[in-house]
Amino acid sequence: MSALPYDPDKIQVRLTKNDAEVRASQALRYKVFYEEFGAEPNEEMRQEKRDIDSYDDITDHLVVLDRDLPDGPDQIIGTYRLLRRAIAEKHGEFYTSSEYNIQPLLDYEQDLLELGRSCVLPIYRTRPVLQKLWQGIANYVADHNIGLMFGCASLHGTDVKGLSQQLAYLHHYHRAPEHLCPRAVDGLFVDMNLHAKEDLDAKAVFISLPPLVKGYIRLGAYIGDGAVVDKQFNTTDVCIVLPTDLVKEKYVKHYERKNQKSIPTRERAEIAS
C-alpha cells in the first residue's frame, strides 16, 4: 500500500479562532468550489478569491489543519460550516430551506445542526482525514446536545442523466422515512427514481459516489425526496439527514477509549472507581 502524501498524526480538527481563519476557510472553499469544480462566482467573490455569503457571519466554522505545513492560514486544508437551530431561527432560516422543504426536520423534538460548505483539498480526500473531520463534528454534536444533523450534499455536475445511477441508488437504498424526509421545493424538484432498483449495481454505484457522500452513507445517513440542480455551483444536490446517535457512538466513544488508553493503568482504575 502506498504511503499517504501527508502525516495523519499531524492532522488537527478544531473550530476557527479568529476572522483570519474564517477568511482562510472561505479562500479554501473558493479554490475547491470555483477553481476546481467550476462554480460561478459573483464579482465580489471573484475579486476576493473567497466564497462568501451571509451565513458565514452566524455559523461556526470547523477547519482541518495540516501541522506539517508552514504556520498560518495555509495550514487549513478542509472546512465545514455548522449552523445550530437557535442561531438559524434568529437569522431567519436554514440555508437548506432555499432548496428543500425541511418542515419534517423542524418538527423534530431534539436540537438540529445544519452541515454545509464542506470541502477538503484533493490530496487529503482520504479516509484518515475524513475520520478526523467526523471526530470534530461528533465532539461538536456532543458539546451542544444535537439530536439530528442535515444539509445539502453535492454530486459534481448538472447533467442529471449522467448522474442518474447515483441518484437512483440513493433513492432506492437510503431514502429517509416519511417523518424525517425533506422534499425538494416545487420548481426545483428533480425525480431521483431514474432506474429500477434491480437494474443497479449497488456496490459499483456506491464506490462512484463523492467521498463526503460516501462518508455520510457509511454513518447511516438518509436521503431526502428529490434532487436539486444548482447551476451556480455546478452541482446536483441531495438532502442528507443524519440522526446523531450513531455518529456519537462511533466517534465520541472511540475518542474516549483512545484517551483512556493514554492514561496509565493505575490512573484509569482510579477514574473508574
PEZIGI-V873166 format. One record per residue. N is the residue number from 1. RES is the residue in three letters. PHI is phi as a letter, one per 20 degrees, with the letter a starting at -180 (NA if undefined). OMEGA is omega in whole degrees, -180 to 180 (* if undefined). Layout:
# PEZIGI-V873166
N_RES_PHI_OMEGA ; N_RES_PHI_OMEGA
This chain:
# PEZIGI-V873166
1_MET_NA_-177 ; 2_SER_f_-179 ; 3_ALA_f_175 ; 4_LEU_f_-180 ; 5_PRO_f_179 ; 6_TYR_b_178 ; 7_ASP_e_-178 ; 8_PRO_g_180 ; 9_ASP_f_-180 ; 10_LYS_e_178 ; 11_ILE_e_-179 ; 12_GLN_c_178 ; 13_VAL_c_178 ; 14_ARG_a_174 ; 15_LEU_f_176 ; 16_THR_f_-177 ; 17_LYS_d_-175 ; 18_ASN_a_-178 ; 19_ASP_f_-180 ; 20_ALA_f_179 ; 21_GLU_f_174 ; 22_VAL_f_179 ; 23_ARG_f_178 ; 24_ALA_f_178 ; 25_SER_f_175 ; 26_GLN_f_178 ; 27_ALA_f_177 ; 28_LEU_f_178 ; 29_ARG_g_179 ; 30_TYR_f_-178 ; 31_LYS_g_-178 ; 32_VAL_f_-173 ; 33_PHE_f_-171 ; 34_TYR_e_-177 ; 35_GLU_e_-179 ; 36_GLU_e_-171 ; 37_PHE_d_169 ; 38_GLY_n_173 ; 39_ALA_f_-177 ; 40_GLU_d_-179 ; 41_PRO_f_169 ; 42_ASN_e_-173 ; 43_GLU_f_179 ; 44_GLU_f_-179 ; 45_MET_f_180 ; 46_ARG_f_-180 ; 47_GLN_f_-177 ; 48_GLU_e_-174 ; 49_LYS_l_178 ; 50_ARG_c_172 ; 51_ASP_e_-171 ; 52_ILE_c_165 ; 53_ASP_b_-172 ; 54_SER_f_-179 ; 55_TYR_f_-178 ; 56_ASP_f_-177 ; 57_ASP_f_-175 ; 58_ILE_d_-177 ; 59_THR_e_166 ; 60_ASP_e_-178 ; 61_HIS_d_175 ; 62_LEU_e_-178 ; 63_VAL_c_174 ; 64_VAL_d_-178 ; 65_LEU_c_172 ; 66_ASP_d_-175 ; 67_ARG_f_174 ; 68_ASP_f_-180 ; 69_LEU_e_180 ; 70_PRO_g_180 ; 71_ASP_g_178 ; 72_GLY_p_-176 ; 73_PRO_g_-178 ; 74_ASP_f_175 ; 75_GLN_f_-178 ; 76_ILE_f_-176 ; 77_ILE_d_177 ; 78_GLY_a_-179 ; 79_THR_b_175 ; 80_TYR_b_177 ; 81_ARG_d_-172 ; 82_LEU_c_-177 ; 83_LEU_c_179 ; 84_ARG_e_-174 ; 85_ARG_g_-175 ; 86_ALA_g_-179 ; 87_ILE_f_178 ; 88_ALA_f_-179 ; 89_GLU_f_177 ; 90_LYS_f_-179 ; 91_HIS_f_-180 ; 92_GLY_p_-179 ; 93_GLU_a_172 ; 94_PHE_f_177 ; 95_TYR_g_-177 ; 96_THR_g_-178 ; 97_SER_f_178 ; 98_SER_f_-178 ; 99_GLU_d_-173 ; 100_TYR_c_168 ; 101_ASN_e_-174 ; 102_ILE_d_-179 ; 103_GLN_g_178 ; 104_PRO_g_179 ; 105_LEU_f_179 ; 106_LEU_f_178 ; 107_ASP_e_-179 ; 108_TYR_f_-171 ; 109_GLU_f_-176 ; 110_GLN_e_-176 ; 111_ASP_f_-176 ; 112_LEU_d_174 ; 113_LEU_c_175 ; 114_GLU_e_176 ; 115_LEU_d_-179 ; 116_GLY_b_176 ; 117_ARG_l_-179 ; 118_SER_e_175 ; 119_CYS_a_179 ; 120_VAL_b_178 ; 121_LEU_f_-170 ; 122_PRO_g_-174 ; 123_ILE_f_-179 ; 124_TYR_d_-179 ; 125_ARG_e_-177 ; 126_THR_c_-176 ; 127_ARG_g_-180 ; 128_PRO_g_179 ; 129_VAL_f_180 ; 130_LEU_f_177 ; 131_GLN_f_176 ; 132_LYS_f_179 ; 133_LEU_f_180 ; 134_TRP_f_173 ; 135_GLN_f_178 ; 136_GLY_f_178 ; 137_ILE_f_180 ; 138_ALA_f_178 ; 139_ASN_f_178 ; 140_TYR_f_179 ; 141_VAL_g_180 ; 142_ALA_f_-179 ; 143_ASP_f_-175 ; 144_HIS_d_176 ; 145_ASN_l_180 ; 146_ILE_f_179 ; 147_GLY_d_-175 ; 148_LEU_b_176 ; 149_MET_d_178 ; 150_PHE_b_177 ; 151_GLY_r_178 ; 152_CYS_e_173 ; 153_ALA_d_-169 ; 154_SER_d_165 ; 155_LEU_d_-175 ; 156_HIS_f_177 ; 157_GLY_o_-178 ; 158_THR_d_178 ; 159_ASP_e_-176 ; 160_VAL_f_179 ; 161_LYS_f_179 ; 162_GLY_f_180 ; 163_LEU_d_-169 ; 164_SER_f_-179 ; 165_GLN_f_178 ; 166_GLN_f_179 ; 167_LEU_f_-180 ; 168_ALA_f_178 ; 169_TYR_g_-180 ; 170_LEU_f_179 ; 171_HIS_f_-174 ; 172_HIS_f_-172 ; 173_TYR_d_-172 ; 174_HIS_c_-178 ; 175_ARG_f_-178 ; 176_ALA_f_172 ; 177_PRO_f_-171 ; 178_GLU_g_-175 ; 179_HIS_f_177 ; 180_LEU_c_-171 ; 181_CYS_d_172 ; 182_PRO_f_178 ; 183_ARG_c_177 ; 184_ALA_g_-175 ; 185_VAL_f_178 ; 186_ASP_g_-178 ; 187_GLY_n_177 ; 188_LEU_d_-173 ; 189_PHE_f_173 ; 190_VAL_d_-180 ; 191_ASP_f_180 ; 192_MET_e_-179 ; 193_ASN_e_-170 ; 194_LEU_d_175 ; 195_HIS_b_174 ; 196_ALA_f_-177 ; 197_LYS_g_-177 ; 198_GLU_f_179 ; 199_ASP_e_-177 ; 200_LEU_e_169 ; 201_ASP_e_-169 ; 202_ALA_g_-178 ; 203_LYS_f_-179 ; 204_ALA_f_-180 ; 205_VAL_f_178 ; 206_PHE_g_-180 ; 207_ILE_f_-177 ; 208_SER_f_-178 ; 209_LEU_f_176 ; 210_PRO_g_-176 ; 211_PRO_g_-178 ; 212_LEU_f_178 ; 213_VAL_f_176 ; 214_LYS_f_178 ; 215_GLY_f_176 ; 216_TYR_g_-176 ; 217_ILE_f_179 ; 218_ARG_f_180 ; 219_LEU_e_179 ; 220_GLY_n_-178 ; 221_ALA_f_171 ; 222_TYR_e_178 ; 223_ILE_c_179 ; 224_GLY_f_-177 ; 225_ASP_e_177 ; 226_GLY_n_175 ; 227_ALA_d_179 ; 228_VAL_c_176 ; 229_VAL_e_179 ; 230_ASP_d_-175 ; 231_LYS_f_179 ; 232_GLN_f_-177 ; 233_PHE_e_180 ; 234_ASN_l_-178 ; 235_THR_c_167 ; 236_THR_d_-171 ; 237_ASP_e_169 ; 238_VAL_c_-180 ; 239_CYS_e_179 ; 240_ILE_e_174 ; 241_VAL_c_-173 ; 242_LEU_c_171 ; 243_PRO_g_-170 ; 244_THR_e_-174 ; 245_ASP_g_-178 ; 246_LEU_f_-180 ; 247_VAL_f_-180 ; 248_LYS_f_-180 ; 249_GLU_f_-176 ; 250_LYS_f_-170 ; 251_TYR_e_-180 ; 252_VAL_f_180 ; 253_LYS_f_177 ; 254_HIS_f_180 ; 255_TYR_f_180 ; 256_GLU_f_179 ; 257_ARG_f_-180 ; 258_LYS_f_179 ; 259_ASN_f_179 ; 260_GLN_f_-180 ; 261_LYS_f_-179 ; 262_SER_e_179 ; 263_ILE_e_179 ; 264_PRO_g_-175 ; 265_THR_g_-178 ; 266_ARG_f_-180 ; 267_GLU_f_179 ; 268_ARG_f_-180 ; 269_ALA_f_179 ; 270_GLU_f_179 ; 271_ILE_f_-178 ; 272_ALA_f_-178 ; 273_SER_e_*
